[in-house]
Amino acid sequence: MKGFKCVYILQYISYPAEHSTGPTDDLKRRLEEHNAGKVPHTAKFTPWEIRSATAFRSRDRAIAFERYLKTGSGRAFLCRHL
């Protein structure tokens, strides 16, 4: 979505409890980078699939949501709702 910042949640296909969360302007490209092993944090766990993506008009709100998802209550929210 042009002009939007997405916060994505990826799920490791072979081990569904493993997730990765991050922001991007291009969701398709970012998933390809994760699956090609170009992201050091997730390179050892491939392939990934998109579990959820949320678009924001504001970069600041996207970053705030991503930070929230990485907290304890954010991880609980992710498991319950996303």
PDB file of N, CA, C and O in Angstrom, chain B, residues numbered from 101:
ATOM      1  N   MET B 101       0.839  -1.170   0.000  1.00  0.00           N
ATOM      2  CA  MET B 101       0.000   0.000   0.000  1.00  0.00           C
ATOM      3  C   MET B 101       0.885   1.235   0.000  1.00  0.00           C
ATOM      4  O   MET B 101       1.571   1.528   0.980  1.00  0.00           O
ATOM      5  N   LYS B 102       0.860   1.916  -1.059  1.00  0.00           N
ATOM      6  CA  LYS B 102       1.720   3.079  -1.232  1.00  0.00           C
ATOM      7  C   LYS B 102       1.391   4.171  -0.210  1.00  0.00           C
ATOM      8  O   LYS B 102       0.230   4.522   0.004  1.00  0.00           O
ATOM      9  N   GLY B 103       2.449   4.694   0.412  1.00  0.00           N
ATOM     10  CA  GLY B 103       2.278   5.749   1.384  1.00  0.00           C
ATOM     11  C   GLY B 103       1.987   5.262   2.801  1.00  0.00           C
ATOM     12  O   GLY B 103       1.896   6.068   3.727  1.00  0.00           O
ATOM     13  N   PHE B 104       1.841   3.963   2.972  1.00  0.00           N
ATOM     14  CA  PHE B 104       1.550   3.407   4.280  1.00  0.00           C
ATOM     15  C   PHE B 104       2.778   2.680   4.815  1.00  0.00           C
ATOM     16  O   PHE B 104       3.608   2.191   4.048  1.00  0.00           O
ATOM     17  N   LYS B 105       2.881   2.619   6.114  1.00  0.00           N
ATOM     18  CA  LYS B 105       3.909   1.844   6.790  1.00  0.00           C
ATOM     19  C   LYS B 105       3.196   0.651   7.414  1.00  0.00           C
ATOM     20  O   LYS B 105       2.220   0.821   8.144  1.00  0.00           O
ATOM     21  N   CYS B 106       3.685  -0.563   7.128  1.00  0.00           N
ATOM     22  CA  CYS B 106       3.079  -1.775   7.679  1.00  0.00           C
ATOM     23  C   CYS B 106       3.907  -2.301   8.841  1.00  0.00           C
ATOM     24  O   CYS B 106       5.133  -2.193   8.854  1.00  0.00           O
ATOM     25  N   VAL B 107       3.220  -2.863   9.798  1.00  0.00           N
ATOM     26  CA  VAL B 107       3.858  -3.648  10.846  1.00  0.00           C
ATOM     27  C   VAL B 107       3.427  -5.079  10.571  1.00  0.00           C
ATOM     28  O   VAL B 107       2.235  -5.386  10.554  1.00  0.00           O
ATOM     29  N   TYR B 108       4.406  -5.953  10.355  1.00  0.00           N
ATOM     30  CA  TYR B 108       4.103  -7.332  10.001  1.00  0.00           C
ATOM     31  C   TYR B 108       4.440  -8.276  11.146  1.00  0.00           C
ATOM     32  O   TYR B 108       5.297  -7.998  11.985  1.00  0.00           O
ATOM     33  N   ILE B 109       3.741  -9.389  11.149  1.00  0.00           N
ATOM     34  CA  ILE B 109       4.045 -10.483  12.059  1.00  0.00           C
ATOM     35  C   ILE B 109       4.213 -11.702  11.173  1.00  0.00           C
ATOM     36  O   ILE B 109       3.280 -12.141  10.501  1.00  0.00           O
ATOM     37  N   LEU B 110       5.423 -12.236  11.188  1.00  0.00           N
ATOM     38  CA  LEU B 110       5.712 -13.438  10.415  1.00  0.00           C
ATOM     39  C   LEU B 110       5.695 -14.637  11.347  1.00  0.00           C
ATOM     40  O   LEU B 110       6.002 -14.525  12.533  1.00  0.00           O
ATOM     41  N   GLN B 111       5.331 -15.785  10.793  1.00  0.00           N
ATOM     42  CA  GLN B 111       5.297 -17.019  11.554  1.00  0.00           C
ATOM     43  C   GLN B 111       6.182 -18.034  10.838  1.00  0.00           C
ATOM     44  O   GLN B 111       6.086 -18.222   9.625  1.00  0.00           O
ATOM     45  N   TYR B 112       7.046 -18.683  11.618  1.00  0.00           N
ATOM     46  CA  TYR B 112       7.925 -19.725  11.083  1.00  0.00           C
ATOM     47  C   TYR B 112       7.062 -20.936  10.772  1.00  0.00           C
ATOM     48  O   TYR B 112       6.408 -21.471  11.667  1.00  0.00           O
ATOM     49  N   ILE B 113       7.050 -21.371   9.536  1.00  0.00           N
ATOM     50  CA  ILE B 113       6.154 -22.442   9.093  1.00  0.00           C
ATOM     51  C   ILE B 113       6.398 -23.748   9.835  1.00  0.00           C
ATOM     52  O   ILE B 113       5.440 -24.418  10.221  1.00  0.00           O
ATOM     53  N   SER B 114       7.664 -24.129  10.046  1.00  0.00           N
ATOM     54  CA  SER B 114       7.976 -25.403  10.687  1.00  0.00           C
ATOM     55  C   SER B 114       7.781 -25.392  12.197  1.00  0.00           C
ATOM     56  O   SER B 114       7.644 -26.452  12.808  1.00  0.00           O
ATOM     57  N   TYR B 115       7.768 -24.221  12.801  1.00  0.00           N
ATOM     58  CA  TYR B 115       7.599 -24.094  14.251  1.00  0.00           C
ATOM     59  C   TYR B 115       6.705 -22.881  14.510  1.00  0.00           C
ATOM     60  O   TYR B 115       7.206 -21.788  14.772  1.00  0.00           O
ATOM     61  N   PRO B 116       5.381 -23.069  14.439  1.00  0.00           N
ATOM     62  CA  PRO B 116       4.437 -21.951  14.482  1.00  0.00           C
ATOM     63  C   PRO B 116       4.520 -21.054  15.713  1.00  0.00           C
ATOM     64  O   PRO B 116       4.002 -19.938  15.678  1.00  0.00           O
ATOM     65  N   ALA B 117       5.143 -21.491  16.785  1.00  0.00           N
ATOM     66  CA  ALA B 117       5.263 -20.639  17.971  1.00  0.00           C
ATOM     67  C   ALA B 117       6.320 -19.549  17.782  1.00  0.00           C
ATOM     68  O   ALA B 117       6.364 -18.594  18.557  1.00  0.00           O
ATOM     69  N   GLU B 118       7.158 -19.679  16.773  1.00  0.00           N
ATOM     70  CA  GLU B 118       8.228 -18.703  16.511  1.00  0.00           C
ATOM     71  C   GLU B 118       7.697 -17.599  15.600  1.00  0.00           C
ATOM     72  O   GLU B 118       7.154 -17.870  14.528  1.00  0.00           O
ATOM     73  N   HIS B 119       7.862 -16.338  16.045  1.00  0.00           N
ATOM     74  CA  HIS B 119       7.375 -15.184  15.297  1.00  0.00           C
ATOM     75  C   HIS B 119       8.480 -14.161  15.112  1.00  0.00           C
ATOM     76  O   HIS B 119       9.475 -14.153  15.835  1.00  0.00           O
ATOM     77  N   SER B 120       8.283 -13.312  14.139  1.00  0.00           N
ATOM     78  CA  SER B 120       9.149 -12.158  13.930  1.00  0.00           C
ATOM     79  C   SER B 120       8.247 -10.979  13.614  1.00  0.00           C
ATOM     80  O   SER B 120       7.284 -11.106  12.857  1.00  0.00           O
ATOM     81  N   THR B 121       8.563  -9.834  14.197  1.00  0.00           N
ATOM     82  CA  THR B 121       7.744  -8.639  14.029  1.00  0.00           C
ATOM     83  C   THR B 121       8.633  -7.499  13.559  1.00  0.00           C
ATOM     84  O   THR B 121       9.769  -7.364  14.015  1.00  0.00           O
ATOM     85  N   GLY B 122       8.123  -6.683  12.656  1.00  0.00           N
ATOM     86  CA  GLY B 122       8.898  -5.538  12.198  1.00  0.00           C
ATOM     87  C   GLY B 122       8.085  -4.612  11.327  1.00  0.00           C
ATOM     88  O   GLY B 122       6.965  -4.937  10.933  1.00  0.00           O
ATOM     89  N   PRO B 123       8.657  -3.444  11.023  1.00  0.00           N
ATOM     90  CA  PRO B 123       7.993  -2.477  10.144  1.00  0.00           C
ATOM     91  C   PRO B 123       8.549  -2.567   8.722  1.00  0.00           C
ATOM     92  O   PRO B 123       9.688  -2.990   8.524  1.00  0.00           O
ATOM     93  N   THR B 124       7.757  -2.176   7.750  1.00  0.00           N
ATOM     94  CA  THR B 124       8.227  -2.146   6.366  1.00  0.00           C
ATOM     95  C   THR B 124       7.339  -1.241   5.522  1.00  0.00           C
ATOM     96  O   THR B 124       6.186  -0.978   5.865  1.00  0.00           O
ATOM     97  N   ASP B 125       7.899  -0.770   4.413  1.00  0.00           N
ATOM     98  CA  ASP B 125       7.131  -0.041   3.419  1.00  0.00           C
ATOM     99  C   ASP B 125       6.706  -0.973   2.282  1.00  0.00           C
ATOM    100  O   ASP B 125       5.828  -0.633   1.490  1.00  0.00           O
ATOM    101  N   ASP B 126       7.339  -2.156   2.206  1.00  0.00           N
ATOM    102  CA  ASP B 126       7.090  -3.099   1.119  1.00  0.00           C
ATOM    103  C   ASP B 126       7.028  -4.513   1.707  1.00  0.00           C
ATOM    104  O   ASP B 126       8.058  -5.167   1.873  1.00  0.00           O
ATOM    105  N   LEU B 127       5.836  -4.970   2.014  1.00  0.00           N
ATOM    106  CA  LEU B 127       5.645  -6.245   2.702  1.00  0.00           C
ATOM    107  C   LEU B 127       6.142  -7.434   1.881  1.00  0.00           C
ATOM    108  O   LEU B 127       6.788  -8.333   2.420  1.00  0.00           O
ATOM    109  N   LYS B 128       5.850  -7.442   0.607  1.00  0.00           N
ATOM    110  CA  LYS B 128       6.274  -8.556  -0.248  1.00  0.00           C
ATOM    111  C   LYS B 128       7.800  -8.667  -0.284  1.00  0.00           C
ATOM    112  O   LYS B 128       8.350  -9.759  -0.146  1.00  0.00           O
ATOM    113  N   ARG B 129       8.475  -7.543  -0.468  1.00  0.00           N
ATOM    114  CA  ARG B 129       9.940  -7.544  -0.506  1.00  0.00           C
ATOM    115  C   ARG B 129      10.517  -8.005   0.827  1.00  0.00           C
ATOM    116  O   ARG B 129      11.482  -8.770   0.863  1.00  0.00           O
ATOM    117  N   ARG B 130       9.921  -7.535   1.925  1.00  0.00           N
ATOM    118  CA  ARG B 130      10.445  -7.880   3.246  1.00  0.00           C
ATOM    119  C   ARG B 130      10.292  -9.370   3.525  1.00  0.00           C
ATOM    120  O   ARG B 130      11.195  -9.976   4.102  1.00  0.00           O
ATOM    121  N   LEU B 131       9.184  -9.970   3.135  1.00  0.00           N
ATOM    122  CA  LEU B 131       9.002 -11.411   3.304  1.00  0.00           C
ATOM    123  C   LEU B 131      10.042 -12.168   2.476  1.00  0.00           C
ATOM    124  O   LEU B 131      10.613 -13.151   2.947  1.00  0.00           O
ATOM    125  N   GLU B 132      10.286 -11.715   1.254  1.00  0.00           N
ATOM    126  CA  GLU B 132      11.302 -12.346   0.415  1.00  0.00           C
ATOM    127  C   GLU B 132      12.687 -12.266   1.064  1.00  0.00           C
ATOM    128  O   GLU B 132      13.461 -13.221   0.993  1.00  0.00           O
ATOM    129  N   GLU B 133      13.001 -11.134   1.695  1.00  0.00           N
ATOM    130  CA  GLU B 133      14.296 -10.986   2.383  1.00  0.00           C
ATOM    131  C   GLU B 133      14.411 -11.970   3.543  1.00  0.00           C
ATOM    132  O   GLU B 133      15.457 -12.592   3.727  1.00  0.00           O
ATOM    133  N   HIS B 134      13.351 -12.113   4.320  1.00  0.00           N
ATOM    134  CA  HIS B 134      13.370 -13.074   5.431  1.00  0.00           C
ATOM    135  C   HIS B 134      13.568 -14.493   4.910  1.00  0.00           C
ATOM    136  O   HIS B 134      14.383 -15.241   5.448  1.00  0.00           O
ATOM    137  N   ASN B 135      12.835 -14.866   3.876  1.00  0.00           N
ATOM    138  CA  ASN B 135      12.912 -16.228   3.361  1.00  0.00           C
ATOM    139  C   ASN B 135      14.204 -16.518   2.607  1.00  0.00           C
ATOM    140  O   ASN B 135      14.577 -17.682   2.454  1.00  0.00           O
ATOM    141  N   ALA B 136      14.893 -15.486   2.134  1.00  0.00           N
ATOM    142  CA  ALA B 136      16.181 -15.659   1.450  1.00  0.00           C
ATOM    143  C   ALA B 136      17.349 -15.681   2.439  1.00  0.00           C
ATOM    144  O   ALA B 136      18.498 -15.841   2.028  1.00  0.00           O
ATOM    145  N   GLY B 137      17.069 -15.524   3.735  1.00  0.00           N
ATOM    146  CA  GLY B 137      18.123 -15.528   4.741  1.00  0.00           C
ATOM    147  C   GLY B 137      18.904 -14.234   4.837  1.00  0.00           C
ATOM    148  O   GLY B 137      20.012 -14.221   5.373  1.00  0.00           O
ATOM    149  N   LYS B 138      18.347 -13.143   4.327  1.00  0.00           N
ATOM    150  CA  LYS B 138      19.039 -11.851   4.333  1.00  0.00           C
ATOM    151  C   LYS B 138      18.843 -11.067   5.629  1.00  0.00           C
ATOM    152  O   LYS B 138      19.429  -9.998   5.803  1.00  0.00           O
ATOM    153  N   VAL B 139      18.032 -11.587   6.527  1.00  0.00           N
ATOM    154  CA  VAL B 139      17.795 -10.932   7.814  1.00  0.00           C
ATOM    155  C   VAL B 139      18.471 -11.795   8.881  1.00  0.00           C
ATOM    156  O   VAL B 139      17.993 -12.891   9.176  1.00  0.00           O
ATOM    157  N   PRO B 140      19.571 -11.321   9.462  1.00  0.00           N
ATOM    158  CA  PRO B 140      20.348 -12.152  10.395  1.00  0.00           C
ATOM    159  C   PRO B 140      19.524 -12.773  11.529  1.00  0.00           C
ATOM    160  O   PRO B 140      19.751 -13.927  11.893  1.00  0.00           O
ATOM    161  N   HIS B 141      18.584 -12.033  12.082  1.00  0.00           N
ATOM    162  CA  HIS B 141      17.800 -12.525  13.213  1.00  0.00           C
ATOM    163  C   HIS B 141      16.940 -13.734  12.850  1.00  0.00           C
ATOM    164  O   HIS B 141      16.684 -14.585  13.702  1.00  0.00           O
ATOM    165  N   THR B 142      16.492 -13.822  11.601  1.00  0.00           N
ATOM    166  CA  THR B 142      15.577 -14.896  11.202  1.00  0.00           C
ATOM    167  C   THR B 142      16.179 -15.861  10.191  1.00  0.00           C
ATOM    168  O   THR B 142      15.491 -16.775   9.736  1.00  0.00           O
ATOM    169  N   ALA B 143      17.443 -15.683   9.832  1.00  0.00           N
ATOM    170  CA  ALA B 143      18.052 -16.480   8.767  1.00  0.00           C
ATOM    171  C   ALA B 143      18.040 -17.977   9.055  1.00  0.00           C
ATOM    172  O   ALA B 143      17.900 -18.782   8.134  1.00  0.00           O
ATOM    173  N   LYS B 144      18.185 -18.358  10.321  1.00  0.00           N
ATOM    174  CA  LYS B 144      18.235 -19.786  10.636  1.00  0.00           C
ATOM    175  C   LYS B 144      16.858 -20.439  10.659  1.00  0.00           C
ATOM    176  O   LYS B 144      16.753 -21.665  10.670  1.00  0.00           O
ATOM    177  N   PHE B 145      15.805 -19.629  10.667  1.00  0.00           N
ATOM    178  CA  PHE B 145      14.436 -20.140  10.652  1.00  0.00           C
ATOM    179  C   PHE B 145      13.772 -19.759   9.340  1.00  0.00           C
ATOM    180  O   PHE B 145      13.243 -18.653   9.223  1.00  0.00           O
ATOM    181  N   THR B 146      13.783 -20.634   8.362  1.00  0.00           N
ATOM    182  CA  THR B 146      13.069 -20.365   7.117  1.00  0.00           C
ATOM    183  C   THR B 146      12.325 -21.632   6.712  1.00  0.00           C
ATOM    184  O   THR B 146      12.793 -22.723   7.038  1.00  0.00           O
ATOM    185  N   PRO B 147      11.240 -21.548   6.046  1.00  0.00           N
ATOM    186  CA  PRO B 147      10.578 -20.367   5.493  1.00  0.00           C
ATOM    187  C   PRO B 147       9.595 -19.745   6.486  1.00  0.00           C
ATOM    188  O   PRO B 147       9.156 -20.371   7.451  1.00  0.00           O
ATOM    189  N   TRP B 148       9.273 -18.484   6.199  1.00  0.00           N
ATOM    190  CA  TRP B 148       8.322 -17.698   6.974  1.00  0.00           C
ATOM    191  C   TRP B 148       7.078 -17.461   6.137  1.00  0.00           C
ATOM    192  O   TRP B 148       7.126 -17.504   4.907  1.00  0.00           O
ATOM    193  N   GLU B 149       5.961 -17.209   6.817  1.00  0.00           N
ATOM    194  CA  GLU B 149       4.739 -16.780   6.142  1.00  0.00           C
ATOM    195  C   GLU B 149       4.164 -15.604   6.923  1.00  0.00           C
ATOM    196  O   GLU B 149       4.441 -15.442   8.111  1.00  0.00           O
ATOM    197  N   ILE B 150       3.380 -14.804   6.260  1.00  0.00           N
ATOM    198  CA  ILE B 150       2.771 -13.655   6.913  1.00  0.00           C
ATOM    199  C   ILE B 150       1.604 -14.138   7.766  1.00  0.00           C
ATOM    200  O   ILE B 150       0.675 -14.778   7.274  1.00  0.00           O
ATOM    201  N   ARG B 151       1.673 -13.819   9.049  1.00  0.00           N
ATOM    202  CA  ARG B 151       0.567 -14.149   9.949  1.00  0.00           C
ATOM    203  C   ARG B 151      -0.415 -12.985   9.990  1.00  0.00           C
ATOM    204  O   ARG B 151      -1.630 -13.183  10.000  1.00  0.00           O
ATOM    205  N   SER B 152       0.130 -11.765  10.013  1.00  0.00           N
ATOM    206  CA  SER B 152      -0.709 -10.576  10.086  1.00  0.00           C
ATOM    207  C   SER B 152       0.094  -9.376   9.611  1.00  0.00           C
ATOM    208  O   SER B 152       1.320  -9.357   9.716  1.00  0.00           O
ATOM    209  N   ALA B 153      -0.598  -8.386   9.094  1.00  0.00           N
ATOM    210  CA  ALA B 153       0.034  -7.113   8.736  1.00  0.00           C
ATOM    211  C   ALA B 153      -0.981  -6.012   8.980  1.00  0.00           C
ATOM    212  O   ALA B 153      -2.150  -6.130   8.611  1.00  0.00           O
ATOM    213  N   THR B 154      -0.518  -4.942   9.608  1.00  0.00           N
ATOM    214  CA  THR B 154      -1.376  -3.808   9.917  1.00  0.00           C
ATOM    215  C   THR B 154      -0.768  -2.570   9.289  1.00  0.00           C
ATOM    216  O   THR B 154       0.412  -2.289   9.498  1.00  0.00           O
ATOM    217  N   ALA B 155      -1.548  -1.829   8.528  1.00  0.00           N
ATOM    218  CA  ALA B 155      -1.055  -0.635   7.842  1.00  0.00           C
ATOM    219  C   ALA B 155      -1.375   0.612   8.661  1.00  0.00           C
ATOM    220  O   ALA B 155      -2.447   0.738   9.254  1.00  0.00           O
ATOM    221  N   PHE B 156      -0.413   1.525   8.671  1.00  0.00           N
ATOM    222  CA  PHE B 156      -0.560   2.804   9.369  1.00  0.00           C
ATOM    223  C   PHE B 156      -0.221   3.929   8.405  1.00  0.00           C
ATOM    224  O   PHE B 156       0.661   3.774   7.560  1.00  0.00           O
ATOM    225  N   ARG B 157      -0.900   5.040   8.516  1.00  0.00           N
ATOM    226  CA  ARG B 157      -0.553   6.217   7.715  1.00  0.00           C
ATOM    227  C   ARG B 157       0.651   6.925   8.305  1.00  0.00           C
ATOM    228  O   ARG B 157       1.422   7.565   7.590  1.00  0.00           O
ATOM    229  N   SER B 158       0.807   6.805   9.615  1.00  0.00           N
ATOM    230  CA  SER B 158       1.881   7.484  10.321  1.00  0.00           C
ATOM    231  C   SER B 158       3.015   6.507  10.647  1.00  0.00           C
ATOM    232  O   SER B 158       2.786   5.451  11.235  1.00  0.00           O
ATOM    233  N   ARG B 159       4.230   6.871  10.261  1.00  0.00           N
ATOM    234  CA  ARG B 159       5.392   6.050  10.583  1.00  0.00           C
ATOM    235  C   ARG B 159       5.554   5.930  12.094  1.00  0.00           C
ATOM    236  O   ARG B 159       5.877   4.853  12.596  1.00  0.00           O
ATOM    237  N   ASP B 160       5.334   7.015  12.820  1.00  0.00           N
ATOM    238  CA  ASP B 160       5.475   7.004  14.277  1.00  0.00           C
ATOM    239  C   ASP B 160       4.500   6.031  14.943  1.00  0.00           C
ATOM    240  O   ASP B 160       4.862   5.326  15.885  1.00  0.00           O
ATOM    241  N   ARG B 161       3.273   5.998  14.450  1.00  0.00           N
ATOM    242  CA  ARG B 161       2.287   5.060  15.024  1.00  0.00           C
ATOM    243  C   ARG B 161       2.669   3.609  14.706  1.00  0.00           C
ATOM    244  O   ARG B 161       2.481   2.724  15.541  1.00  0.00           O
ATOM    245  N   ALA B 162       3.196   3.365  13.519  1.00  0.00           N
ATOM    246  CA  ALA B 162       3.634   2.015  13.162  1.00  0.00           C
ATOM    247  C   ALA B 162       4.761   1.559  14.084  1.00  0.00           C
ATOM    248  O   ALA B 162       4.741   0.438  14.591  1.00  0.00           O
ATOM    249  N   ILE B 163       5.740   2.430  14.296  1.00  0.00           N
ATOM    250  CA  ILE B 163       6.869   2.089  15.158  1.00  0.00           C
ATOM    251  C   ILE B 163       6.387   1.858  16.593  1.00  0.00           C
ATOM    252  O   ILE B 163       6.851   0.932  17.258  1.00  0.00           O
ATOM    253  N   ALA B 164       5.467   2.687  17.071  1.00  0.00           N
ATOM    254  CA  ALA B 164       4.926   2.516  18.425  1.00  0.00           C
ATOM    255  C   ALA B 164       4.196   1.177  18.552  1.00  0.00           C
ATOM    256  O   ALA B 164       4.325   0.502  19.573  1.00  0.00           O
ATOM    257  N   PHE B 165       3.434   0.786  17.530  1.00  0.00           N
ATOM    258  CA  PHE B 165       2.724  -0.494  17.563  1.00  0.00           C
ATOM    259  C   PHE B 165       3.705  -1.656  17.548  1.00  0.00           C
ATOM    260  O   PHE B 165       3.526  -2.633  18.275  1.00  0.00           O
ATOM    261  N   GLU B 166       4.742  -1.554  16.723  1.00  0.00           N
ATOM    262  CA  GLU B 166       5.757  -2.616  16.693  1.00  0.00           C
ATOM    263  C   GLU B 166       6.421  -2.756  18.066  1.00  0.00           C
ATOM    264  O   GLU B 166       6.595  -3.872  18.555  1.00  0.00           O
ATOM    265  N   ARG B 167       6.786  -1.655  18.678  1.00  0.00           N
ATOM    266  CA  ARG B 167       7.408  -1.702  20.015  1.00  0.00           C
ATOM    267  C   ARG B 167       6.460  -2.337  21.031  1.00  0.00           C
ATOM    268  O   ARG B 167       6.884  -3.125  21.876  1.00  0.00           O
ATOM    269  N   TYR B 168       5.190  -1.994  20.944  1.00  0.00           N
ATOM    270  CA  TYR B 168       4.198  -2.590  21.842  1.00  0.00           C
ATOM    271  C   TYR B 168       4.149  -4.106  21.658  1.00  0.00           C
ATOM    272  O   TYR B 168       4.128  -4.843  22.644  1.00  0.00           O
ATOM    273  N   LEU B 169       4.131  -4.578  20.415  1.00  0.00           N
ATOM    274  CA  LEU B 169       4.058  -6.020  20.164  1.00  0.00           C
ATOM    275  C   LEU B 169       5.256  -6.770  20.733  1.00  0.00           C
ATOM    276  O   LEU B 169       5.176  -7.976  20.968  1.00  0.00           O
ATOM    277  N   LYS B 170       6.355  -6.077  20.953  1.00  0.00           N
ATOM    278  CA  LYS B 170       7.558  -6.721  21.493  1.00  0.00           C
ATOM    279  C   LYS B 170       7.609  -6.684  23.022  1.00  0.00           C
ATOM    280  O   LYS B 170       8.578  -7.158  23.616  1.00  0.00           O
ATOM    281  N   THR B 171       6.579  -6.127  23.666  1.00  0.00           N
ATOM    282  CA  THR B 171       6.492  -6.139  25.125  1.00  0.00           C
ATOM    283  C   THR B 171       5.736  -7.389  25.564  1.00  0.00           C
ATOM    284  O   THR B 171       5.169  -8.104  24.738  1.00  0.00           O
ATOM    285  N   GLY B 172       5.732  -7.642  26.856  1.00  0.00           N
ATOM    286  CA  GLY B 172       4.998  -8.791  27.382  1.00  0.00           C
ATOM    287  C   GLY B 172       3.514  -8.724  27.067  1.00  0.00           C
ATOM    288  O   GLY B 172       2.931  -9.703  26.602  1.00  0.00           O
ATOM    289  N   SER B 173       2.900  -7.571  27.318  1.00  0.00           N
ATOM    290  CA  SER B 173       1.468  -7.462  27.036  1.00  0.00           C
ATOM    291  C   SER B 173       1.203  -7.476  25.537  1.00  0.00           C
ATOM    292  O   SER B 173       0.158  -7.956  25.096  1.00  0.00           O
ATOM    293  N   GLY B 174       2.140  -6.953  24.749  1.00  0.00           N
ATOM    294  CA  GLY B 174       1.994  -6.990  23.298  1.00  0.00           C
ATOM    295  C   GLY B 174       2.058  -8.404  22.751  1.00  0.00           C
ATOM    296  O   GLY B 174       1.309  -8.756  21.839  1.00  0.00           O
ATOM    297  N   ARG B 175       2.956  -9.222  23.308  1.00  0.00           N
ATOM    298  CA  ARG B 175       3.037 -10.629  22.880  1.00  0.00           C
ATOM    299  C   ARG B 175       1.756 -11.376  23.255  1.00  0.00           C
ATOM    300  O   ARG B 175       1.276 -12.214  22.491  1.00  0.00           O
ATOM    301  N   ALA B 176       1.206 -11.071  24.431  1.00  0.00           N
ATOM    302  CA  ALA B 176      -0.059 -11.691  24.842  1.00  0.00           C
ATOM    303  C   ALA B 176      -1.192 -11.257  23.897  1.00  0.00           C
ATOM    304  O   ALA B 176      -2.022 -12.075  23.500  1.00  0.00           O
ATOM    305  N   PHE B 177      -1.218  -9.967  23.543  1.00  0.00           N
ATOM    306  CA  PHE B 177      -2.200  -9.447  22.588  1.00  0.00           C
ATOM    307  C   PHE B 177      -2.072 -10.179  21.252  1.00  0.00           C
ATOM    308  O   PHE B 177      -3.073 -10.590  20.664  1.00  0.00           O
ATOM    309  N   LEU B 178      -0.852 -10.335  20.785  1.00  0.00           N
ATOM    310  CA  LEU B 178      -0.587 -11.019  19.517  1.00  0.00           C
ATOM    311  C   LEU B 178      -1.145 -12.437  19.538  1.00  0.00           C
ATOM    312  O   LEU B 178      -1.791 -12.864  18.581  1.00  0.00           O
ATOM    313  N   CYS B 179      -0.902 -13.161  20.610  1.00  0.00           N
ATOM    314  CA  CYS B 179      -1.371 -14.552  20.705  1.00  0.00           C
ATOM    315  C   CYS B 179      -2.898 -14.625  20.761  1.00  0.00           C
ATOM    316  O   CYS B 179      -3.494 -15.545  20.200  1.00  0.00           O
ATOM    317  N   ARG B 180      -3.530 -13.668  21.430  1.00  0.00           N
ATOM    318  CA  ARG B 180      -4.993 -13.696  21.563  1.00  0.00           C
ATOM    319  C   ARG B 180      -5.729 -13.213  20.325  1.00  0.00           C
ATOM    320  O   ARG B 180      -6.776 -13.755  19.968  1.00  0.00           O
ATOM    321  N   HIS B 181      -5.179 -12.184  19.662  1.00  0.00           N
ATOM    322  CA  HIS B 181      -5.962 -11.499  18.638  1.00  0.00           C
ATOM    323  C   HIS B 181      -5.415 -11.577  17.223  1.00  0.00           C
ATOM    324  O   HIS B 181      -6.174 -11.431  16.264  1.00  0.00           O
ATOM    325  N   LEU B 182      -4.141 -11.800  17.073  1.00  0.00           N
ATOM    326  CA  LEU B 182      -3.590 -11.801  15.718  1.00  0.00           C
ATOM    327  C   LEU B 182      -3.176 -13.194  15.391  1.00  0.00           C
ATOM    328  O   LEU B 182      -2.679 -13.449  14.294  1.00  0.00           O
TER     329      LEU B 182
END
